Amino acid sequence: MKTFIQKSTSTTGHHIMPKIVRPENCQPARTLWYDRKKYVTINFQVQNPKDVKVDVQDTKIIMSCKDVDDNNIYNEIEFYDRVLKSDAREKVLDRTINMMIRKGKDNVPWPRVQKDLAKPAWLLVDFDNWRDWEHEEEDGMAEYEHYVDMFNDVKNNKGEPPAMDDLDDLTEHIMWAHLWSPVQAQQLCALLLRMKNCYSTLLM
């Protein structure tokens, strides 16, 4: 079930929205986060959230709501680095307030989501969705270059044709790991398929 989320920013069009005030009696929501090339995803875990308000600023995010028992929930995170507050996407579900926020600098990994080294107990890494995308790209490109080198060796009669059984796995890895743009991934997979066909021709 989706719920309308009220953003609280300094300006929205020509309307000035009130800032979120921390309630006197409040508690933080358990919060999970993970990093991607362009976005940081933050999930505030709240049972049946209502009266949801979110204030995304260049350097921090504030979330306020009520849970199923009418408890006041309040979270504030000062970011590790600056973000683009105009490119923040939100979705309120039955058990989660999902925020996807654009980094100020693409392709720069965040070792943590908060600015301070000290981490609050309620803020955790979402290991189920965590991916070491920086090394994934390096590993994927290295594997691709390895196949290109083997192909050139066979073409120039410098080596034996290698087994190509795992080429399909590499192709699937490239497509699903999102290492490149969709167009680039399709072009690369087409090239790998042509390489595989060339190997078959050489072995005939």
Residue, then its C-alpha position, 0 to 999 in steps of 0.5 A: m500500500k502506497t501512502f502520500i509522502q509530504k516533503s518538507t523543504s525550504t521552498t516547493g515552487h512558490h510555496i514555503m513549507p514548514k521545517i520538520v520539528r523534532p517531537e519531544n517524545c520520539q524514537p528513531a526508526r531502524t534504518l538500512w542503507y546501501d550504496r550504488k554508483k549514482y544513488v544512495t538508498i535509505n530504508f526507514q523501517v516503520q510499521n504502517p507509517k503515517d503522517v510521513k514528512v521528509d526533508v532532503q537537504d544538500t547535506k542531510i535528511i530528516m524523516s518524521c512520521k507516526d507508526v502503527d501505535d502512534n509513536n513519534i518516529y524521527n530520524e536525522i542523518e547528516f550525509y557523508d557527502r553532498v547530494l542533489k536534493s532535487d533528485a530524491r525519490e521516495k516511496v512509502l510502503d507498509r513497513t518501509i519508507n524508501m528513499m533513493i537519493r542522488k549523490g552529488k558526485d557519481n561513481v564515487p563510493w560511500p564507505r558510510v552514509q553518515k558524515d561522522l565516523a561514529k554510527p548510531a545504533w539504529l543505522l545499519v548497512d543493508f547487506d542483502n542489497w550491498r554490492d561492491w560495484e567498484h570492484e565488480e566493474e574492474d573484475g568484469m572488465a578484466e574477465y572481458e579483456h581476458y577473453v579478448d586476449m585469448f581470441n587474439d592468440v587463437k586468431n594469430n595461431k599462438g595458442e590452443p582454443p580455450a573452452m567457452d563454456d563459461l562465456d554465457d555466464l560472463t554475458e549474463h554477469i555483464m547484463w545483470a550487474h549493470l556495469w555499463s549502460p544498457v546499450q553498451a552492455q548489449q553491444l558488448c554481449a553481441l561482441l562476445l557472441r560473435m567471438k564465440n561463433c568465431y571460436s566454433t568456426l576455427l575448431m571446424 
